[in-house]
Amino acid sequence: MSDVSKLIATQPPAAASAPPEIVPAPASLVPHLGEVAILLDIDGTLLDLAPTPREVWVPPGLAETLNSLLQRTAGALALVSGRSLNDIDLIFAPEIYPAVGGHGAEMRLGSGNEADAVQAPPMDKELKRRLAAIAKLSPGILLEDKGYSLALHYRLAPQAEAAIYEEVSRIRAELPGAPIEVLPGKCVCEIKHAGFTKATGVRELMRRAPFEGRKPFFIGDDVTDESVFAIMPDFAGLSFSVGRRALGVDGHFDSPDDVRAFLARLAQREGQSAASR
């Protein structure tokens, strides 16, 4: 069975509530890389999750794979993350990739240092200060300031989950006009500007060269990636979840290691095809 065959899934009936069943499908379902745009979440998808956001690391060989795919797609590869562009660059340094950062708040089309588009203003400083104080509820709650959003990680303090969300709800009730929304994730509560999501960022990305007119191929793992899963049919694209069989996707990977291995084999496949032409 080919690498792709292990990953493609048929859609369940409209009334079904169970995740899609993974069944064999032809590898040709993933077109030649000259026709697709590869869109990749970072944490929990490309990279293994770590106890803290700063502890994630890029395994050997991943940058080589991404660079190969970037070349073979003529630049139509982008990282799609809740992290800021600056944070993404620090993780993958010295490499710089096209990216949608801050849950759609900023976007970069090429390998330059600056954003090509900023879709949202930074979060209000006073609001951020009030939300940041929630980290004092319990030891182990880690605060991450992403500029456009604020994340409260409780992987090291799972008992604080309910208290964190209760406090966020209280602050929102006191500030009903604040243009914010809450994104629950894997052991993280993130507060960001309303109206901007990974999906809005991807839609804007797909309007611009070199992504325009291509079929997107998106891989993500978290609740925040579901908005992108939902819009892939609008572009005749494919979506894959990681670690769980999310509804509405075309298939899934068990772990980031499987994602990395698949991408490496995909790059190798294209290299062999190019050599034989």
N, C-alpha and C positions, 0 to 999 in steps of 0.2 A: 504494500500500500504506500502511495506517495505521501510526502510530508503534508501537502495541502489536503489530501484525502482524509487525513485523520482529524481535520479541523472544521470542515464544512458541515453545516447542519441544515436540515430542512426545517421550514417553519411549521409550528403546531397549528391545528385548526383554530379559527378565530375564537371559539368559545373555550379553548383549553387554557388552564391556568398553570400547567406544569411546564418546566423549562424545556427547551427544544432538545430533541434526541439527536445525538451526533451520529451521522451515518456517512458511509463513503460517498464521495462525489468526485468528478473528474478534476484533475489539477488545472485544466484549462479554464476553470471558473475564475481563477486569478489571472488576469490578462498579462501580456508582456509589460514590463515595467515602463516602457515608453508610453503606455496608455493610462497608467494609474498615478495617484498621489498617495503616498504612504504617510499616515497620520498616527502618531504614537504618544500615548500617555507615558509619564515617566515613573512616578512612585507606584510600586506594586505591579507595574506592567513591564517596562524596560529594566527597572532596577528593583532589587529586593527591598521590602520594607525594613526599616531599622528602628531601634528604640526611640531615637530622636531624628528629626529631619536632617540635621547636620551630619549624621553618621552614615547616610547612604553613600555608596561608592560605585564607580563605574568599573565593571569587571574587565579584565584583559581581553582584547579582541573586539569589544563592542564598538569602540570608536571606528575601528577599521571597517566593520560591517556597515555602520551608518554612513561612513564616507563613500563606500562602494555603492550603496543604494542611492545616496544623494547624487552621485555621478550618473548612475544608470537611469535615474528618473529625470535627468536634466534639471535637477534642483527641486523637484516636487516631492520633497520629504520634509515634514515639519513635526516638531515636538509640540504636544498640546497639553498644557499643565496649569494647575492652580498656582504654581510658583511664578515669581516674577522673572522677566527675561534676565535680569542681573543674576538672580539665584541660579537659574538654569546654566548660565555661562560659567559660574563658579564651579558647578558640579562637573561639567564636561570639559573644563579648561584643559588644554588650550584651544580645543575645538569650539566653533561657534556655528550653531545650526539655525535654520529658519524655525520660527516657533510662534505659537499662540500662548501668551502668558497671562497670569492673573485671572484665570477663568474667563478669558475673552476680553480683558481690559486693555491688553496691548498685543501688538503683532509685529513680527519681523519676517520679511520675505526672503532675505538673502543671508549672507554670512558677515554682514557688517555689525558694528557694535550697537547701533542705534535702532530704536523701534521705527517701523514705517508708518504705524498708526497707533494712536492711543485713544481708546474708546470710552474711558471713564476717568474722572478726576480722583486724586488720592482721597482716602477716607478722612472725614473731619477729625481734627486732632483731639478735640474734647471728647467726641464719641469714642475714639480709639482709646483714650486714656481711661474712660469708664469701663470699657470692655476688657482692657488689659488688667484691671484690678481683680477680675474674676480669677486670675491665676493664683491669687493668694488664698483661695478657698481650701487648697490642699497641697501638701508637698508632692511633687511629681507632675503637677500640671505645667506644661511647657508652653510658653507664649512665643508665637512666630508672627512677626510683623512683615507682611508681604507688600506693604505700600498701599495697594488697592483693596486689601482685605486684612483681616486679623484671624489667626488660627489658634485655637486652644487645644493642644494635644494632651490626651489623658491615657496614653498607652501605659505609662508608668504609674497611673493613679486611676484605674478603672472604676473604683468605688465612687469617684467624683462625677461620673457622667451625668446623673440626674441633677445634681446641684448646679453643674455648669449650665445646662439647658434652662433650668428654672431661673437662674440669674440673668441669662440672656433675655428670656421672655419678659422678666421684670423691667429691664432697661428698655426694651422695645415698647412695652406698654406705656412707659413714662415719656417716650419720644415717638409718638405715633406718626409723625411726619418725616422721620428719618428714612431716607431712601435706601434701606438695607434689606438683605434677606439672609437667612441662615441656611448653610449647607452642611448637613450631617455627613460624616465620612467614616473611614475606618479608624476608630479611636481618636477622632478629631471633630471639633465643632468650629466651623469657619463662618465668619460674618463678612459679607461683601456688599458692594453696591448692587442694588436691584437693577434688573434689565440687561445684565451682561452675564453670559454663560459660555461654557466651552462651545456650545452649539452656535451662538451668535458669532463667536470668533471664527469658527470653522466656516460658517456661511460667508463671512467676509473674505476669508482666505481663499475660498473656492471661486471668488469673483476675479481674482488677480492672477497674473502670470507668475510662475509657470504652472499654477494649479488649475487655472480655468480650463474647462473642457475635458478634464481628466476624470476618471472614476476613482473616488477615494476609497482607501482601505484603512479602516480605523481599528486600533486595538486599545482597550482600556479596561480598568478593573473595578472602579469605585462607583458609588451612587452618582457622583458628579459627572461621570462619563455617559450616563444614560441619556442625557439630552443629545449627545452626539450620535449614539446608537439610533435614536429616533429619527434623525434627519438623513441617514445614509441612503434610504430608498429614494429620496428627492434627487440624489445625484447618481442613481444607479450604482451605488457603492456597496461595500461589504463591511460588516462590523463583527468584531470578535471580543469576547469578554475573557478575563483572566481570573482563575481561582474560583469561579462560579459560572453556572450556565444561565446567564441573564436572559430574560425574555426579549424576543425581538431581534436577537443577534443571529449571525449565520454560522457561528461555531464558537468554540472556546479553547483556551489553553489552561493547563493545570497550574502553571507557575511562570514567573518571569524567566526562569532558566529555559523553559520550553519556548517562550517567545524569542529569546535571544538565539536559540539554536535554529528555530524556524527562519528567522531573518538572515542568519548566516547562510543557511542552505538556499534561501531564495536568491541571495546575492551570487552565490556560487552557480546556481542554475542559470542565471542570466549571463554570467561570465562564460560559461560553457557554450551557451547558445550563440553569443557574440563571436566566440572563437571558431565555431563551425560554419559561420556565414561567410 
